[in-house]
């Protein structure tokens, strides 16, 4: 025990020094303003919970080399820590140079509902060797999700499918019939999660997950938190920083959700949560910039430019699909799917998640145009390519625990909505999303409605379960070390403006901007990656006003050139975009 206490004291000294270095790096030489303190109420909630023992075990057979797994029981309600609990699953990848270990890096891939276990398992693929040397990497599945105890709002998969069919098969509703079915499904979703899904559905706010993370920070022996969060994971990092500002060693948030838009205020509660985020505007801006650069580059670099003006070509495709959807068949003539206007938008949005997404947009629009205009291309090849794309997107995610004695139940829709709806304010009735969608469509055609409708189940008259301890701000706490806020100009899921807002609110933060493509920025250039790594390792933030440039830029490599879709030196983080049921970027 003596050796353990000495070990902990040494870590405390080291972490304190690193925290001071981080603060000086952000503010310059001289005394830094003191950080805000964790409130007595919040400290009492988490500090009285004993640090649980995950009882780590080797899980390399399931998750890859050097992975260790464990589970812990954490309070369902931190106001009543001795009553009900929920199980939380963790995965750890030990530091490759344990003699020089700094501490533990917690990671989260977004969602909400993305698997921290899964992203940690892939740490050796996307994190820099220097970070892997100095940190244990730990991911945990937020309560209610994945390998943790699952929230379940329906008694079985059949009941879920019957209730959620329109939500799960329609990217967004178009026309009165689809809209009516979508609204009915959204209401059924809210009622189910407010009844059958309780009590877990009402205990999944981001604040509860942040409390879990603080307890887990003590579990791994760190005095302060080191964290890297992507997409929705940025909101988790932001909430942690504001609940526990004096417990921050280094927090990086990349692909940032506007925290004020996510939670909402009395003044904005009549606007759907997913419209407030302005993700539709961000996606539309990126998409139309791709078309503009296609036009500027010309047909040597962009196939669509060889057909005509890209904006005109796209408008023609939209008009055709709105008039009559395109039935896509396989080589036997069997119908695989129907390409509607809404499906087109979902394809374009999915394409934009990757840094090389411009090439996918170019390819897909060219294929669709060739099917709509016989003689413009090889229809057989075009159909085969679109069938393969649809099947890849529609393929179910296989989980290693899905082969037990019961029928598998995919709770990803409940996992997403239980966090979203518990965190934020929304209009009372699902019918309000009709006019909200129209407003969104006026400023971001197609993309606006797709994002807006995602929160329809959160209508407060039907989603009635609440978490009285959810966090609604402020988001202006001064942290013990700076928060590094990373924003990508052309992010189609988390509008760059969200990073600007989050950074402007946090008094001890540094904004790192990137002129790059795809969702999030880590791994898209040495500039961003080195800046994040340096901050995590040394506590040193990049210079104020730093703007990086992504390695991949649209239409700079001629068609048919291998480098057009060249893979980065390392795979990108498997980030989960903030849409229900979305798959991680591969």
Secondary structure, 3 states (H helix, E strand, C coil): CHHHHHHHHHHHHHHHHHHHHHHHHHHCCCCCCCCCCCCHHHHHHHHCCCCCCCCCEECHHHHCCCEEEEEEEEECCHHHCCCCEEEEEEEEECCCCHHHCCEEEEEECECCCCCHHHHHHCHHHHCCHHHHHHEEEEEECCCECCCCCECCCCCCHHHHHHHHHHHHHCCCCCCHHHHHHHHHHHHHHHHHHCCCCCCHHHHCCHHHHHHHHHHHHHHCCCCCEEEEEECHHHHHHHHHHHHCHHHEEEEEEECCCCHHHHHCCCCCCCCCHHHHCCHHHHHHHHHHHHHHHHHHHCCCCCHHHHHCCHHHHHHHHHHHHHHCCEEEECCCCCEEEEECHHHHHHHHHHHHCCCCHHHHHHHHHHHHHHHHCCCCCCHHHHHHHHHHHHHHHHCCCCCCCCCCCCCCCCCHHHHHHHHHHHHCCCCCCCCHHHHHHHHHHHHCCCHHHHHHHCCHHHCCCCCCCCCCCCCCCCCCCCCCCCEEEEEEEECCCCCHHHHHHHHHHCCCEEEEEEEEECCCCCCCCHHHHHHHHHHHHHCCCCCCCCEEECCCCCCCCCCCCHHHHCCCCCCCCCCECCCCCCCECC
